[in-house]
Amino acid sequence: MRTRFLSLDFLNLAALCCLWKKEWRMRMTAKVGVIMGSQSDWETMKTACEILDELGIPYEKKVVSAHRTPDLMFSYAESAKERGLRVIIAGAGGAAHLPGMVAAKTELPVVGVPVKSSALNGLDSLLSIVQMPAGIPVATVAIGRAGAANAGLLAAQILGAFDEEISCRVRESRERTRQQVLKGSGLL
């Protein structure tokens, strides 16, 4: 009987180690880079990370300022593909040059998230990100947290075009959303 308990404990320990290894591997093989111009943008950008977490997509997050740390921004964008990233989500407020400058330095798809600013409610950010010259595309989403959520979903859809498992999780997420809407409709 004692041997059985030891083997169960060993199996539990082995299972726990596998979970830790999986978590470590996921973080080590980030597929999406979530970057923002300043720490204050985190309130908006964390929504993209929540979506990626929900869908089980590994990501990295970092503050990379186009104006205050331009060399870091260039280095980040230029090395992103070789580090294994497949999509970059870049959020910025005000002048909001981060998404466009990153897009200019990488071949990866860049999703721009306009962060609300105090001066113009994010309209300045939106116009800065959306108005890119031909040849340097930035997929631009809505202002604020709704935009950040859609950025996470768009990154998942891009990855899902080449990964059936991710595609399946996106479909399941959409179905959950559909069910919530139908349930809410029944409450009227």
C-alpha positions, 0 to 999 in steps of 0.5 A, a space after each residue: 500500500 505504501 508503494 502505491 502512495 509513493 508512485 501516486 506522489 511521483 506521478 503527481 510530481 511528474 505531472 506538475 513538472 510537465 505543466 511547469 515545463 509547458 509553461 516555461 516552453 510557452 514563454 520561451 517560444 513567444 509567437 506574439 510581441 505585445 509592445 507599448 510606448 510607455 508603462 501608462 499604456 499597459 491599462 489598455 494593452 493588458 486586454 490584448 494579453 488577456 485575449 492571448 492568455 485565453 487562447 493559449 498563445 504565448 507572447 512577450 510584453 515590453 515597453 519600447 518607446 519610439 521616441 525615448 528608446 529608438 535604438 531599442 525599438 529598432 533592435 526589437 523590430 529587427 530581431 523579432 522574426 529570428 526570435 520566433 515572433 510571428 505577429 507584433 501588437 504595438 500600442 501607443 498614444 499621442 503621436 503614436 509612431 511606435 506601430 509604424 516605425 516597428 512596421 518599417 523595420 520588420 517583415 512581420 505583420 504589425 497590429 497598431 492599437 491607438 491608446 486614448 490620450 487626454 488631449 484628443 481622446 485617442 483620435 490623434 493616436 488613431 490618425 497617427 497609426 492608420 495613416 501609413 504610406 504605401 508599402 509599410 502596412 499597419 493593421 489598425 484597430 479601434 481606440 482603447 481596450 476594445 481595440 486591444 482585444 481585437 488586436 489579440 484576436 487578430 494576432 490569433 487569427 493570423 497565427 491560426 491561418 497556419 496552425 489548426 489548433 489555434 484556429 480551433 481555439 479562435 472558433 471556440 472563443 467566437 462561439 462562446 461570444 455568440 452564446 453570451 449574446 444569445 443568452 443576453 438577448 433572452 434576458 430582454 
